[in-house]
Amino acid sequence: MDISIRKRTPEEIQAYTDGYNASFERFCECLKGRKSVPDSIKKMRVFVDTVNGVAGRRKHNEDT
């Protein structure tokens, strides 16, 4: 089992940071106008599932 750690490139670090910040902004949008925390979480779950679905399909397409 290889558990080596690879240093990320500046571009990879920037992409991670951009994604994290975008996720936070999206969550803040989900909180606006919501009646409850569970309602906000439900709305955010839709975005999370969508992104994961697209990423999963992309990976699947790259593997085939």
N, CA, C and O atoms as a CHARMM CRD file, in Angstrom:
* protein
*
  256
    1    1 MET  N      0.85100  -1.17300   0.00000 PROA 1      0.00000
    2    1 MET  CA     0.00000   0.00000   0.00000 PROA 1      0.00000
    3    1 MET  C      0.89600   1.23500   0.00000 PROA 1      0.00000
    4    1 MET  O      1.75700   1.38300   0.86700 PROA 1      0.00000
    5    2 ASP  N      0.69100   2.11700  -0.97200 PROA 2      0.00000
    6    2 ASP  CA     1.46100   3.34600  -1.09500 PROA 2      0.00000
    7    2 ASP  C      0.70800   4.49100  -0.42600 PROA 2      0.00000
    8    2 ASP  O     -0.38100   4.86200  -0.86400 PROA 2      0.00000
    9    3 ILE  N      1.28100   5.04200   0.62200 PROA 3      0.00000
   10    3 ILE  CA     0.65400   6.17400   1.30800 PROA 3      0.00000
   11    3 ILE  C      1.52800   7.42200   1.19200 PROA 3      0.00000
   12    3 ILE  O      1.65200   8.20500   2.13300 PROA 3      0.00000
   13    4 SER  N      2.11900   7.58300   0.03300 PROA 4      0.00000
   14    4 SER  CA     2.95700   8.75900  -0.17200 PROA 4      0.00000
   15    4 SER  C      2.07900  10.00800  -0.28100 PROA 4      0.00000
   16    4 SER  O      0.93100   9.95500  -0.72200 PROA 4      0.00000
   17    5 ILE  N      2.64800  11.10000   0.12500 PROA 5      0.00000
   18    5 ILE  CA     1.95100  12.37700   0.06100 PROA 5      0.00000
   19    5 ILE  C      2.63800  13.22200  -1.01400 PROA 5      0.00000
   20    5 ILE  O      3.85900  13.37800  -1.02200 PROA 5      0.00000
   21    6 ARG  N      1.83300  13.75000  -1.90000 PROA 6      0.00000
   22    6 ARG  CA     2.36200  14.57000  -2.97800 PROA 6      0.00000
   23    6 ARG  C      2.03000  16.02600  -2.68900 PROA 6      0.00000
   24    6 ARG  O      0.89200  16.36500  -2.36600 PROA 6      0.00000
   25    7 LYS  N      3.03400  16.87400  -2.80900 PROA 7      0.00000
   26    7 LYS  CA     2.79600  18.30600  -2.61800 PROA 7      0.00000
   27    7 LYS  C      1.94100  18.81500  -3.77600 PROA 7      0.00000
   28    7 LYS  O      2.20500  18.50400  -4.93800 PROA 7      0.00000
   29    8 ARG  N      0.93900  19.58300  -3.45600 PROA 8      0.00000
   30    8 ARG  CA     0.03100  20.13400  -4.46500 PROA 8      0.00000
   31    8 ARG  C      0.68100  21.32000  -5.16100 PROA 8      0.00000
   32    8 ARG  O      1.46400  22.06600  -4.57300 PROA 8      0.00000
   33    9 THR  N      0.33100  21.46600  -6.43200 PROA 9      0.00000
   34    9 THR  CA     0.83600  22.60800  -7.19400 PROA 9      0.00000
   35    9 THR  C      0.08300  23.86300  -6.76300 PROA 9      0.00000
   36    9 THR  O     -0.99800  23.76900  -6.18100 PROA 9      0.00000
   37   10 PRO  N      0.64800  25.03500  -7.04500 PROA 10     0.00000
   38   10 PRO  CA    -0.08500  26.26900  -6.72400 PROA 10     0.00000
   39   10 PRO  C     -1.46100  26.31200  -7.39600 PROA 10     0.00000
   40   10 PRO  O     -2.41500  26.82800  -6.81500 PROA 10     0.00000
   41   11 GLU  N     -1.57000  25.77400  -8.61500 PROA 11     0.00000
   42   11 GLU  CA    -2.86100  25.74800  -9.30800 PROA 11     0.00000
   43   11 GLU  C     -3.85600  24.84200  -8.59900 PROA 11     0.00000
   44   11 GLU  O     -5.03400  25.18300  -8.49300 PROA 11     0.00000
   45   12 GLU  N     -3.40000  23.69600  -8.11100 PROA 12     0.00000
   46   12 GLU  CA    -4.28700  22.78400  -7.37300 PROA 12     0.00000
   47   12 GLU  C     -4.73500  23.41200  -6.05400 PROA 12     0.00000
   48   12 GLU  O     -5.89400  23.28400  -5.66000 PROA 12     0.00000
   49   13 ILE  N     -3.82400  24.07800  -5.38800 PROA 13     0.00000
   50   13 ILE  CA    -4.16900  24.74900  -4.12900 PROA 13     0.00000
   51   13 ILE  C     -5.18900  25.84600  -4.39100 PROA 13     0.00000
   52   13 ILE  O     -6.14900  26.00000  -3.63500 PROA 13     0.00000
   53   14 GLN  N     -4.98400  26.60700  -5.45700 PROA 14     0.00000
   54   14 GLN  CA    -5.92100  27.68800  -5.80000 PROA 14     0.00000
   55   14 GLN  C     -7.29500  27.12100  -6.15900 PROA 14     0.00000
   56   14 GLN  O     -8.31900  27.67000  -5.75300 PROA 14     0.00000
   57   15 ALA  N     -7.31800  26.02300  -6.92200 PROA 15     0.00000
   58   15 ALA  CA    -8.59300  25.40600  -7.30100 PROA 15     0.00000
   59   15 ALA  C     -9.33500  24.90600  -6.06300 PROA 15     0.00000
   60   15 ALA  O    -10.55200  25.06900  -5.96900 PROA 15     0.00000
   61   16 TYR  N     -8.62800  24.30500  -5.12300 PROA 16     0.00000
   62   16 TYR  CA    -9.24500  23.83400  -3.88600 PROA 16     0.00000
   63   16 TYR  C     -9.82400  25.01800  -3.11000 PROA 16     0.00000
   64   16 TYR  O    -10.96300  24.97100  -2.64400 PROA 16     0.00000
   65   17 THR  N     -9.02700  26.07300  -2.97900 PROA 17     0.00000
   66   17 THR  CA    -9.46900  27.25800  -2.25100 PROA 17     0.00000
   67   17 THR  C    -10.68800  27.88200  -2.91900 PROA 17     0.00000
   68   17 THR  O    -11.65100  28.24400  -2.24400 PROA 17     0.00000
   69   18 ASP  N    -10.64800  28.00700  -4.23600 PROA 18     0.00000
   70   18 ASP  CA   -11.78700  28.56700  -4.96900 PROA 18     0.00000
   71   18 ASP  C    -13.04700  27.73200  -4.74900 PROA 18     0.00000
   72   18 ASP  O    -14.12800  28.27900  -4.53300 PROA 18     0.00000
   73   19 GLY  N    -12.90700  26.41800  -4.80500 PROA 19     0.00000
   74   19 GLY  CA   -14.05100  25.53500  -4.59800 PROA 19     0.00000
   75   19 GLY  C    -14.61100  25.63700  -3.18400 PROA 19     0.00000
   76   19 GLY  O    -15.82600  25.66100  -2.98700 PROA 19     0.00000
   77   20 TYR  N    -13.72700  25.69700  -2.21600 PROA 20     0.00000
   78   20 TYR  CA   -14.15300  25.81100  -0.81900 PROA 20     0.00000
   79   20 TYR  C    -14.90200  27.12300  -0.60500 PROA 20     0.00000
   80   20 TYR  O    -15.95700  27.14400   0.03000 PROA 20     0.00000
   81   21 ASN  N    -14.35700  28.21800  -1.13400 PROA 21     0.00000
   82   21 ASN  CA   -15.01000  29.52100  -0.99200 PROA 21     0.00000
   83   21 ASN  C    -16.35300  29.55800  -1.72000 PROA 21     0.00000
   84   21 ASN  O    -17.31900  30.12900  -1.21400 PROA 21     0.00000
   85   22 ALA  N    -16.41500  28.95500  -2.89700 PROA 22     0.00000
   86   22 ALA  CA   -17.68300  28.91000  -3.63900 PROA 22     0.00000
   87   22 ALA  C    -18.72400  28.11200  -2.87100 PROA 22     0.00000
   88   22 ALA  O    -19.90100  28.47100  -2.84800 PROA 22     0.00000
   89   23 SER  N    -18.28400  27.02500  -2.23900 PROA 23     0.00000
   90   23 SER  CA   -19.20300  26.21600  -1.44500 PROA 23     0.00000
   91   23 SER  C    -19.76300  27.01500  -0.26600 PROA 23     0.00000
   92   23 SER  O    -20.95600  26.94500   0.03100 PROA 23     0.00000
   93   24 PHE  N    -18.90800  27.75800   0.38700 PROA 24     0.00000
   94   24 PHE  CA   -19.35800  28.59200   1.50200 PROA 24     0.00000
   95   24 PHE  C    -20.36200  29.63800   1.02800 PROA 24     0.00000
   96   24 PHE  O    -21.38500  29.86100   1.67500 PROA 24     0.00000
   97   25 GLU  N    -20.06800  30.27400  -0.09800 PROA 25     0.00000
   98   25 GLU  CA   -20.98400  31.28200  -0.64300 PROA 25     0.00000
   99   25 GLU  C    -22.33300  30.65400  -0.99800 PROA 25     0.00000
  100   25 GLU  O    -23.38300  31.24200  -0.73600 PROA 25     0.00000
  101   26 ARG  N    -22.30300  29.46200  -1.59300 PROA 26     0.00000
  102   26 ARG  CA   -23.54300  28.76400  -1.95200 PROA 26     0.00000
  103   26 ARG  C    -24.34600  28.45200  -0.69400 PROA 26     0.00000
  104   26 ARG  O    -25.56600  28.61500  -0.68700 PROA 26     0.00000
  105   27 PHE  N    -23.67600  28.00500   0.37600 PROA 27     0.00000
  106   27 PHE  CA   -24.37500  27.69800   1.60900 PROA 27     0.00000
  107   27 PHE  C    -25.02400  28.95300   2.19200 PROA 27     0.00000
  108   27 PHE  O    -26.15300  28.90900   2.68000 PROA 27     0.00000
  109   28 CYS  N    -24.30000  30.06500   2.13700 PROA 28     0.00000
  110   28 CYS  CA   -24.87500  31.32800   2.62200 PROA 28     0.00000
  111   28 CYS  C    -26.12900  31.67400   1.82200 PROA 28     0.00000
  112   28 CYS  O    -27.11400  32.15100   2.38600 PROA 28     0.00000
  113   29 GLU  N    -26.09600  31.43400   0.51600 PROA 29     0.00000
  114   29 GLU  CA   -27.28400  31.66600  -0.31600 PROA 29     0.00000
  115   29 GLU  C    -28.43200  30.75300   0.11300 PROA 29     0.00000
  116   29 GLU  O    -29.59300  31.16400   0.12500 PROA 29     0.00000
  117   30 CYS  N    -28.09900  29.52900   0.46000 PROA 30     0.00000
  118   30 CYS  CA   -29.13400  28.58800   0.88900 PROA 30     0.00000
  119   30 CYS  C    -29.76900  29.01600   2.21300 PROA 30     0.00000
  120   30 CYS  O    -30.92900  28.69800   2.47600 PROA 30     0.00000
  121   31 LEU  N    -29.02500  29.72400   3.03500 PROA 31     0.00000
  122   31 LEU  CA   -29.56400  30.17300   4.31900 PROA 31     0.00000
  123   31 LEU  C    -30.52800  31.34900   4.17000 PROA 31     0.00000
  124   31 LEU  O    -31.43400  31.52300   4.98500 PROA 31     0.00000
  125   32 LYS  N    -30.33100  32.14800   3.13500 PROA 32     0.00000
  126   32 LYS  CA   -31.16700  33.33300   2.94300 PROA 32     0.00000
  127   32 LYS  C    -32.62000  32.94000   2.66800 PROA 32     0.00000
  128   32 LYS  O    -32.90400  32.11600   1.79900 PROA 32     0.00000
  129   33 GLY  N    -33.51800  33.54200   3.42100 PROA 33     0.00000
  130   33 GLY  CA   -34.94100  33.35100   3.19400 PROA 33     0.00000
  131   33 GLY  C    -35.48500  31.99500   3.62800 PROA 33     0.00000
  132   33 GLY  O    -36.63900  31.67900   3.33900 PROA 33     0.00000
  133   34 ARG  N    -34.69800  31.20700   4.30000 PROA 34     0.00000
  134   34 ARG  CA   -35.15100  29.88600   4.74300 PROA 34     0.00000
  135   34 ARG  C    -35.79800  29.99000   6.11200 PROA 34     0.00000
  136   34 ARG  O    -35.45200  30.85100   6.92100 PROA 34     0.00000
  137   35 LYS  N    -36.73600  29.10100   6.35000 PROA 35     0.00000
  138   35 LYS  CA   -37.48200  29.11600   7.60300 PROA 35     0.00000
  139   35 LYS  C    -36.74000  28.40600   8.73000 PROA 35     0.00000
  140   35 LYS  O    -36.96800  28.68700   9.90600 PROA 35     0.00000
  141   36 SER  N    -35.84100  27.47200   8.35900 PROA 36     0.00000
  142   36 SER  CA   -35.17200  26.68900   9.38600 PROA 36     0.00000
  143   36 SER  C    -33.82400  26.18000   8.86900 PROA 36     0.00000
  144   36 SER  O    -33.55000  26.19900   7.66900 PROA 36     0.00000
  145   37 VAL  N    -33.01200  25.73600   9.78700 PROA 37     0.00000
  146   37 VAL  CA   -31.72500  25.13800   9.41600 PROA 37     0.00000
  147   37 VAL  C    -31.95400  23.86700   8.59000 PROA 37     0.00000
  148   37 VAL  O    -31.30000  23.70200   7.56100 PROA 37     0.00000
  149   38 PRO  N    -32.85300  22.96500   8.99400 PROA 38     0.00000
  150   38 PRO  CA   -33.08100  21.77400   8.16700 PROA 38     0.00000
  151   38 PRO  C    -33.50500  22.11500   6.73200 PROA 38     0.00000
  152   38 PRO  O    -33.12100  21.42000   5.79200 PROA 38     0.00000
  153   39 ASP  N    -34.28800  23.17300   6.56300 PROA 39     0.00000
  154   39 ASP  CA   -34.70600  23.60300   5.23500 PROA 39     0.00000
  155   39 ASP  C    -33.48700  24.05200   4.41400 PROA 39     0.00000
  156   39 ASP  O    -33.38000  23.73300   3.23000 PROA 39     0.00000
  157   40 SER  N    -32.57100  24.79500   5.05100 PROA 40     0.00000
  158   40 SER  CA   -31.34900  25.23700   4.37800 PROA 40     0.00000
  159   40 SER  C    -30.47100  24.04700   3.99800 PROA 40     0.00000
  160   40 SER  O    -29.91900  23.99500   2.89900 PROA 40     0.00000
  161   41 ILE  N    -30.35300  23.11000   4.90300 PROA 41     0.00000
  162   41 ILE  CA   -29.53400  21.92200   4.64400 PROA 41     0.00000
  163   41 ILE  C    -30.12500  21.11600   3.49000 PROA 41     0.00000
  164   41 ILE  O    -29.39000  20.60400   2.64500 PROA 41     0.00000
  165   42 LYS  N    -31.43900  21.00300   3.45400 PROA 42     0.00000
  166   42 LYS  CA   -32.10400  20.27600   2.37200 PROA 42     0.00000
  167   42 LYS  C    -31.78500  20.91100   1.01700 PROA 42     0.00000
  168   42 LYS  O    -31.50500  20.21000   0.04400 PROA 42     0.00000
  169   43 LYS  N    -31.83100  22.24300   0.96500 PROA 43     0.00000
  170   43 LYS  CA   -31.52700  22.93100  -0.28900 PROA 43     0.00000
  171   43 LYS  C    -30.05400  22.72800  -0.66800 PROA 43     0.00000
  172   43 LYS  O    -29.74400  22.49200  -1.83600 PROA 43     0.00000
  173   44 MET  N    -29.15000  22.81700   0.31000 PROA 44     0.00000
  174   44 MET  CA   -27.72600  22.63200   0.03200 PROA 44     0.00000
  175   44 MET  C    -27.45700  21.19700  -0.43000 PROA 44     0.00000
  176   44 MET  O    -26.58300  20.97500  -1.26800 PROA 44     0.00000
  177   45 ARG  N    -28.19300  20.22800   0.10400 PROA 45     0.00000
  178   45 ARG  CA   -28.02000  18.83000  -0.27800 PROA 45     0.00000
  179   45 ARG  C    -28.26400  18.64900  -1.77800 PROA 45     0.00000
  180   45 ARG  O    -27.59200  17.84300  -2.42200 PROA 45     0.00000
  181   46 VAL  N    -29.21400  19.39000  -2.33000 PROA 46     0.00000
  182   46 VAL  CA   -29.48700  19.31500  -3.77100 PROA 46     0.00000
  183   46 VAL  C    -28.23400  19.70300  -4.55700 PROA 46     0.00000
  184   46 VAL  O    -27.87400  19.03300  -5.52500 PROA 46     0.00000
  185   47 PHE  N    -27.57300  20.78100  -4.14100 PROA 47     0.00000
  186   47 PHE  CA   -26.35000  21.21900  -4.82500 PROA 47     0.00000
  187   47 PHE  C    -25.22900  20.19400  -4.66000 PROA 47     0.00000
  188   47 PHE  O    -24.52600  19.87400  -5.61900 PROA 47     0.00000
  189   48 VAL  N    -25.07000  19.68800  -3.44800 PROA 48     0.00000
  190   48 VAL  CA   -24.01700  18.69800  -3.18900 PROA 48     0.00000
  191   48 VAL  C    -24.23600  17.44900  -4.03700 PROA 48     0.00000
  192   48 VAL  O    -23.30000  16.94800  -4.66100 PROA 48     0.00000
  193   49 ASP  N    -25.45600  16.95200  -4.06100 PROA 49     0.00000
  194   49 ASP  CA   -25.75500  15.75600  -4.84700 PROA 49     0.00000
  195   49 ASP  C    -25.52600  15.99100  -6.33500 PROA 49     0.00000
  196   49 ASP  O    -25.03900  15.11100  -7.04400 PROA 49     0.00000
  197   50 THR  N    -25.87900  17.18200  -6.80000 PROA 50     0.00000
  198   50 THR  CA   -25.67400  17.51000  -8.21300 PROA 50     0.00000
  199   50 THR  C    -24.19100  17.52500  -8.56100 PROA 50     0.00000
  200   50 THR  O    -23.78000  16.92500  -9.55400 PROA 50     0.00000
  201   51 VAL  N    -23.39100  18.20500  -7.75200 PROA 51     0.00000
  202   51 VAL  CA   -21.94300  18.27500  -8.01000 PROA 51     0.00000
  203   51 VAL  C    -21.32400  16.88300  -7.94600 PROA 51     0.00000
  204   51 VAL  O    -20.51900  16.52300  -8.80500 PROA 51     0.00000
  205   52 ASN  N    -21.69100  16.10800  -6.94500 PROA 52     0.00000
  206   52 ASN  CA   -21.14200  14.75700  -6.83300 PROA 52     0.00000
  207   52 ASN  C    -21.56500  13.88800  -8.00500 PROA 52     0.00000
  208   52 ASN  O    -20.77900  13.07500  -8.49000 PROA 52     0.00000
  209   53 GLY  N    -22.79000  14.05000  -8.46000 PROA 53     0.00000
  210   53 GLY  CA   -23.25500  13.28000  -9.60900 PROA 53     0.00000
  211   53 GLY  C    -22.48700  13.62000 -10.87100 PROA 53     0.00000
  212   53 GLY  O    -22.09200  12.73000 -11.62400 PROA 53     0.00000
  213   54 VAL  N    -22.27600  14.90500 -11.10200 PROA 54     0.00000
  214   54 VAL  CA   -21.53000  15.33100 -12.28400 PROA 54     0.00000
  215   54 VAL  C    -20.08000  14.85700 -12.18700 PROA 54     0.00000
  216   54 VAL  O    -19.52400  14.35900 -13.16600 PROA 54     0.00000
  217   55 ALA  N    -19.47400  15.00700 -11.03000 PROA 55     0.00000
  218   55 ALA  CA   -18.08600  14.58200 -10.84700 PROA 55     0.00000
  219   55 ALA  C    -17.96800  13.07300 -11.02500 PROA 55     0.00000
  220   55 ALA  O    -16.99400  12.58600 -11.60000 PROA 55     0.00000
  221   56 GLY  N    -18.95400  12.34000 -10.53600 PROA 56     0.00000
  222   56 GLY  CA   -18.94400  10.87800 -10.68200 PROA 56     0.00000
  223   56 GLY  C    -19.06600  10.46200 -12.12700 PROA 56     0.00000
  224   56 GLY  O    -18.37900   9.54300 -12.57200 PROA 56     0.00000
  225   57 ARG  N    -19.93600  11.13000 -12.86800 PROA 57     0.00000
  226   57 ARG  CA   -20.08600  10.81300 -14.29100 PROA 57     0.00000
  227   57 ARG  C    -18.82200  11.16300 -15.05000 PROA 57     0.00000
  228   57 ARG  O    -18.39900  10.42000 -15.93700 PROA 57     0.00000
  229   58 ARG  N    -18.21200  12.30000 -14.70400 PROA 58     0.00000
  230   58 ARG  CA   -16.99000  12.70300 -15.38300 PROA 58     0.00000
  231   58 ARG  C    -15.90000  11.65800 -15.14900 PROA 58     0.00000
  232   58 ARG  O    -15.22500  11.24500 -16.09200 PROA 58     0.00000
  233   59 LYS  N    -15.72400  11.22500 -13.89200 PROA 59     0.00000
  234   59 LYS  CA   -14.71700  10.23000 -13.60300 PROA 59     0.00000
  235   59 LYS  C    -15.01900   8.93500 -14.35100 PROA 59     0.00000
  236   59 LYS  O    -14.11700   8.30400 -14.90200 PROA 59     0.00000
  237   60 HSD  N    -16.28900   8.54600 -14.36700 PROA 60     0.00000
  238   60 HSD  CA   -16.66900   7.32600 -15.06900 PROA 60     0.00000
  239   60 HSD  C    -16.32400   7.43300 -16.54900 PROA 60     0.00000
  240   60 HSD  O    -15.80200   6.48500 -17.13400 PROA 60     0.00000
  241   61 ASN  N    -16.61300   8.58300 -17.15800 PROA 61     0.00000
  242   61 ASN  CA   -16.31300   8.77800 -18.57000 PROA 61     0.00000
  243   61 ASN  C    -14.80600   8.75500 -18.83800 PROA 61     0.00000
  244   61 ASN  O    -14.38300   8.27600 -19.89000 PROA 61     0.00000
  245   62 GLU  N    -13.99500   9.25800 -17.91800 PROA 62     0.00000
  246   62 GLU  CA   -12.54300   9.23500 -18.08300 PROA 62     0.00000
  247   62 GLU  C    -11.99900   7.82600 -17.97600 PROA 62     0.00000
  248   62 GLU  O    -11.00300   7.49100 -18.61700 PROA 62     0.00000
  249   63 ASP  N    -12.65800   6.98500 -17.15700 PROA 63     0.00000
  250   63 ASP  CA   -12.19000   5.60800 -16.95600 PROA 63     0.00000
  251   63 ASP  C    -12.50200   4.70500 -18.12700 PROA 63     0.00000
  252   63 ASP  O    -11.84100   3.68100 -18.29800 PROA 63     0.00000
  253   64 THR  N    -13.49800   5.05100 -18.94700 PROA 64     0.00000
  254   64 THR  CA   -13.90800   4.18000 -20.03800 PROA 64     0.00000
  255   64 THR  C    -13.32600   4.59400 -21.35300 PROA 64     0.00000
  256   64 THR  O    -13.58400   3.95100 -22.37100 PROA 64     0.00000
